[in-house]
């Protein structure tokens, strides 16, 4: 199977590329090496994948329609997996315009290229941020979605655009809502990575609110397994949660890190932010029913894996 993978040098993308290559997929990865964090990190992410003859890296921006036209002329793709996006709730508050440009306009460009080149199978990486303050656990059948940040709005917009292309042009769509993915290679701004660095350096962790917010932390290998299962099926149009389906309180997460790092964290409490929900929690019954999705990694085990990578990175 020949896959076009956008965001292929990132945290999820690079590890997904390796898993697909191990499964004998041919992977064409697109990435623009955005300076949101050091592009050298992304290039290191690709070291293993780049050793394969079935891996091809295409550097460019999905907002550039001429670039995408050149990409789609290079090969006939069986499937597009669209991971490329500007990520991060708090960062989207500072720069909502660029988030809309990449996450909405970039997605439209990619869907248009698929339509024009008769690529019918599309997997879109969405986010639990589309739910906002909905009833928990979050279910795909929820009708009153209430994203609380520009990032969440742009992800919901991407979902709706995918729905339109399915309805108008018959494209097969799998929309995957990821829940707080963590593990080796995660971005430096993500909680577990950032907290580890702050604890080790003796700098304070900023806690918004009382530290009682809860997140559905999902280990990267479980997310990759879910995506791989989706690549092997064809869905007319489905929205699917991929999460661990367990809630972890923020202060409990910090205590786990303290225990494993054998160092006390310094905490600085700040007012509660309005752009983040108090709780995220995935119902994964649909993923379980459709393709046997069953997360296998506890938060303690996942942090062990992350810390081993962090100490050797």
C-alpha positions as CSV (number, residue, x, y, z in Angstrom):
1,X,0.0,0.0,0.0
2,X,1.3,3.4,-0.9
3,X,0.6,6.1,1.7
4,X,0.9,9.9,1.7
5,X,1.5,10.9,5.2
6,X,1.4,14.6,6.1
7,X,3.2,15.7,9.3
8,X,5.5,12.7,8.7
9,X,8.4,14.1,10.7
10,X,6.5,14.9,13.9
11,X,5.9,13.0,17.1
12,X,3.1,10.8,15.9
13,X,4.0,10.9,12.2
14,X,7.6,9.6,12.4
15,X,6.6,6.7,14.6
16,X,3.6,5.8,12.4
17,X,6.0,5.9,9.4
18,X,8.3,3.4,11.1
19,X,5.3,1.1,11.9
20,X,4.0,1.3,8.3
21,X,7.4,0.6,6.8
22,X,7.7,-2.5,9.1
23,X,4.4,-3.6,7.7
24,X,5.7,-3.2,4.1
25,X,3.8,0.0,3.3
26,X,5.4,2.5,1.0
27,X,5.4,5.9,2.8
28,X,5.7,9.3,1.2
29,X,6.0,11.8,4.1
30,X,5.3,15.5,3.8
31,X,6.6,17.9,6.4
32,X,7.4,21.6,6.3
33,X,9.7,21.5,9.4
34,X,7.8,24.3,11.0
35,X,10.0,26.2,13.6
36,X,7.3,25.8,16.3
37,X,10.0,23.7,17.9
38,X,13.6,23.0,16.7
39,X,13.4,21.4,13.2
40,X,16.5,19.4,14.1
41,X,14.4,17.3,16.4
42,X,12.1,16.3,13.6
43,X,15.0,15.5,11.3
44,X,16.4,13.2,14.1
45,X,12.9,11.6,14.3
46,X,13.3,10.4,10.7
47,X,16.7,8.8,11.0
48,X,15.3,5.2,11.2
49,X,12.6,5.7,8.6
50,X,15.0,7.3,6.1
51,X,17.1,4.1,6.0
52,X,14.3,2.3,4.2
53,X,14.0,2.3,0.4
54,X,10.2,2.5,0.8
55,X,10.4,5.9,2.5
56,X,10.3,9.2,0.6
57,X,10.5,12.6,2.3
58,X,8.9,15.6,0.5
59,X,9.6,19.0,2.2
60,X,6.9,21.5,1.7
61,X,3.8,23.2,3.1
62,X,0.2,21.9,2.7
63,X,-0.8,25.6,2.2
64,X,1.1,25.6,-1.0
65,X,-1.2,24.2,-3.7
66,X,1.6,24.1,-6.3
67,X,3.7,22.0,-4.0
68,X,0.8,19.6,-3.4
69,X,0.2,19.3,-7.1
70,X,3.9,18.2,-7.5
71,X,3.5,15.7,-4.7
72,X,0.4,14.0,-6.2
73,X,2.1,13.8,-9.6
74,X,5.0,11.8,-8.1
75,X,2.9,8.7,-7.3
76,X,-0.6,7.2,-7.2
77,X,-1.5,7.1,-3.5
78,X,-3.8,4.5,-2.1
79,X,-4.5,6.5,1.0
80,X,-3.8,9.8,2.6
81,X,-3.2,10.1,6.4
82,X,-3.4,13.8,7.3
83,X,-1.5,14.5,10.6
84,X,0.0,17.9,9.6
85,X,-1.4,20.7,11.8
86,X,-0.5,23.5,14.1
87,X,-1.0,22.0,17.5
88,X,-1.4,23.2,21.0
89,X,-4.3,24.9,22.8
90,X,-2.4,27.7,24.5
91,X,-0.4,28.6,21.4
92,X,-3.5,28.9,19.4
93,X,-4.7,31.7,21.7
94,X,-1.6,33.7,20.7
95,X,-1.8,33.1,16.9
96,X,-5.4,32.0,15.9
97,X,-5.0,33.2,12.3
98,X,-2.1,30.9,11.5
99,X,-3.9,28.0,13.1
100,X,-6.9,28.6,10.9
101,X,-4.7,28.9,7.9
102,X,-2.8,25.6,8.4
103,X,-5.6,23.5,10.0
104,X,-8.5,24.6,7.8
105,X,-7.0,26.0,4.6
106,X,-4.3,23.4,4.5
107,X,-6.8,20.6,4.9
108,X,-9.0,22.0,2.1
109,X,-5.9,22.1,-0.2
110,X,-5.1,18.5,0.6
111,X,-8.7,17.3,0.1
112,X,-8.9,19.2,-3.2
113,X,-5.7,17.5,-4.4
114,X,-7.2,14.1,-3.4
115,X,-10.3,14.9,-5.3
116,X,-8.5,16.0,-8.4
117,X,-6.2,12.9,-8.4
118,X,-8.9,10.4,-7.5
119,X,-7.5,9.4,-4.1
120,X,-10.6,8.2,-2.3
121,X,-9.4,7.0,1.1
122,X,-8.6,9.8,3.7
123,X,-7.7,9.6,7.4
124,X,-7.9,12.9,9.3
125,X,-6.2,13.4,12.6
126,X,-8.6,15.4,14.8
127,X,-8.5,16.0,18.6
128,X,-10.4,15.6,21.8
129,X,-10.3,19.5,21.8
130,X,-13.4,19.5,19.6
131,X,-15.5,18.3,22.5
132,X,-14.7,21.1,25.0
133,X,-17.2,21.1,27.9
134,X,-19.3,18.2,26.7
135,X,-20.7,15.4,28.9
136,X,-18.1,12.8,29.9
137,X,-17.1,10.3,28.8
138,X,-16.8,12.0,25.4
139,X,-18.8,10.0,22.7
140,X,-18.7,10.3,19.0
141,X,-22.5,10.7,19.0
142,X,-22.3,14.0,20.9
143,X,-24.2,16.7,19.0
144,X,-23.4,19.7,21.1
145,X,-19.7,20.1,20.5
146,X,-18.2,23.0,22.4
147,X,-14.5,23.6,21.6
148,X,-13.0,26.2,24.0
149,X,-9.9,27.3,22.0
150,X,-9.1,28.4,18.4
151,X,-7.2,25.1,18.1
152,X,-10.3,23.1,18.9
153,X,-12.4,25.2,16.5
154,X,-9.9,24.6,13.6
155,X,-10.0,20.8,14.3
156,X,-13.7,20.8,14.3
157,X,-13.7,22.8,11.1
158,X,-11.4,20.2,9.5
159,X,-13.8,17.5,10.5
160,X,-16.7,19.4,8.9
161,X,-14.7,19.9,5.7
162,X,-14.0,16.2,5.5
163,X,-17.7,15.5,5.9
164,X,-18.5,17.8,3.0
165,X,-16.0,16.1,0.7
166,X,-17.4,12.7,1.7
167,X,-21.0,13.8,1.0
168,X,-20.2,15.7,-2.3
169,X,-17.5,13.5,-3.8
170,X,-17.9,10.1,-2.2
171,X,-14.5,10.1,-0.5
172,X,-14.0,7.5,2.3
173,X,-13.3,9.3,5.5
174,X,-12.0,8.1,8.9
175,X,-11.9,11.0,11.4
176,X,-9.7,10.1,14.4
177,X,-10.1,12.1,17.6
178,X,-6.8,11.7,19.6
179,X,-6.7,12.1,23.4
180,X,-3.6,13.6,25.0
181,X,-1.0,11.5,23.2
182,X,2.4,11.1,25.0
183,X,5.6,9.0,24.8
184,X,9.0,9.1,23.2
185,X,9.5,11.9,20.7
186,X,6.6,14.0,22.0
187,X,6.9,17.7,21.5
188,X,8.9,19.7,24.1
189,X,5.8,21.8,24.9
190,X,3.7,18.8,25.9
191,X,3.0,18.3,29.6
192,X,5.0,15.2,30.4
193,X,8.0,16.3,28.4
194,X,7.8,19.9,29.8
195,X,7.2,18.8,33.4
196,X,10.1,16.3,33.3
197,X,12.5,19.0,32.1
198,X,11.3,21.5,34.7
199,X,11.5,19.0,37.6
200,X,15.1,18.0,36.6
201,X,16.2,21.7,36.3
202,X,14.6,22.7,39.6
203,X,12.3,25.2,37.9
204,X,8.6,25.6,38.9
205,X,5.8,24.0,37.0
206,X,2.9,26.3,36.3
207,X,-0.4,24.8,37.4
208,X,-3.6,26.5,36.1
209,X,-6.3,26.1,38.8
210,X,-5.9,23.7,41.7
211,X,-4.2,20.9,39.8
212,X,-7.4,18.8,39.9
213,X,-8.0,18.8,36.1
214,X,-8.0,15.3,34.6
215,X,-6.7,14.1,31.2
216,X,-7.1,10.9,29.2
217,X,-3.3,10.4,28.6
218,X,-2.9,7.9,25.7
219,X,0.5,6.2,25.0
220,X,1.9,6.6,21.5
221,X,2.1,2.9,20.7
222,X,-1.6,2.5,21.4
223,X,-2.4,5.4,19.1
224,X,-0.2,4.0,16.4
225,X,-1.9,0.6,16.7
226,X,-5.3,2.3,16.3
227,X,-4.2,4.2,13.2
228,X,-2.7,1.0,11.7
229,X,-6.0,-0.8,12.2
230,X,-7.9,2.0,10.5
231,X,-5.5,1.9,7.4
232,X,-6.5,-1.8,6.9
233,X,-10.3,-1.0,6.8
234,X,-12.4,1.2,4.6
235,X,-14.9,3.4,6.2
236,X,-17.5,5.4,4.3
237,X,-17.5,8.1,7.0
238,X,-16.7,7.5,10.6
239,X,-15.7,9.6,13.6
240,X,-13.7,7.5,16.0
241,X,-12.2,8.3,19.5
242,X,-8.7,7.0,20.1
243,X,-7.9,7.4,23.8
244,X,-6.9,5.3,26.9
245,X,-10.3,5.7,28.5
246,X,-8.8,6.5,31.9
247,X,-8.6,9.9,33.6
248,X,-5.4,11.0,35.4
249,X,-5.5,14.0,37.7
250,X,-2.7,16.6,37.0
251,X,-1.3,16.5,40.5
252,X,-1.2,12.7,40.4
253,X,0.7,12.9,37.1
254,X,3.3,15.2,38.7
255,X,3.6,12.8,41.7
256,X,4.3,9.9,39.3
257,X,7.0,12.0,37.7
258,X,8.5,13.0,41.0
259,X,8.6,9.3,42.1
260,X,10.3,8.1,39.0
261,X,12.7,11.1,38.8
262,X,13.3,11.0,42.6
263,X,13.1,14.7,42.8
264,X,10.4,17.0,44.2
265,X,8.6,19.4,41.8
266,X,8.2,23.1,42.5
267,X,4.7,24.1,41.8
268,X,3.4,27.6,41.0
269,X,-0.4,27.9,41.0
270,X,-2.1,30.3,38.6
271,X,-5.7,31.2,37.8
272,X,-7.7,28.6,35.9
273,X,-7.6,29.0,32.1
274,X,-10.9,29.3,30.2
275,X,-9.5,27.5,27.0
276,X,-9.1,24.1,28.6
277,X,-11.8,21.7,29.9
278,X,-11.6,20.4,33.4
279,X,-11.8,16.8,32.3
280,X,-11.2,14.8,29.1
281,X,-12.3,11.2,28.9
282,X,-12.8,9.0,25.8
283,X,-15.4,6.5,25.3
284,X,-13.6,4.0,23.1
285,X,-16.5,1.5,22.7
286,X,-16.8,2.4,19.0
287,X,-13.1,1.8,18.2
288,X,-13.3,-1.5,20.1
289,X,-16.3,-2.6,18.2
290,X,-15.0,-1.6,14.7
291,X,-11.5,-2.9,14.9
292,X,-10.8,-4.3,18.4
293,X,-9.0,-1.3,19.7
294,X,-7.7,-2.0,23.2
295,X,-5.1,0.3,24.8
296,X,-2.5,-1.7,26.6
297,X,-0.2,0.8,28.3
298,X,-0.8,2.2,31.8
299,X,0.3,5.8,32.6
300,X,3.1,4.4,34.9
301,X,4.4,2.1,32.2
302,X,4.2,4.8,29.5
303,X,6.1,7.3,31.6
304,X,8.8,4.7,32.2
305,X,9.1,4.3,28.4
306,X,9.2,8.1,27.9
307,X,11.9,8.7,30.6
308,X,14.1,6.0,29.1
309,X,13.9,7.8,25.8
310,X,14.3,11.3,27.4
311,X,17.5,10.3,29.2
312,X,19.1,9.1,26.0
313,X,17.7,11.7,23.6
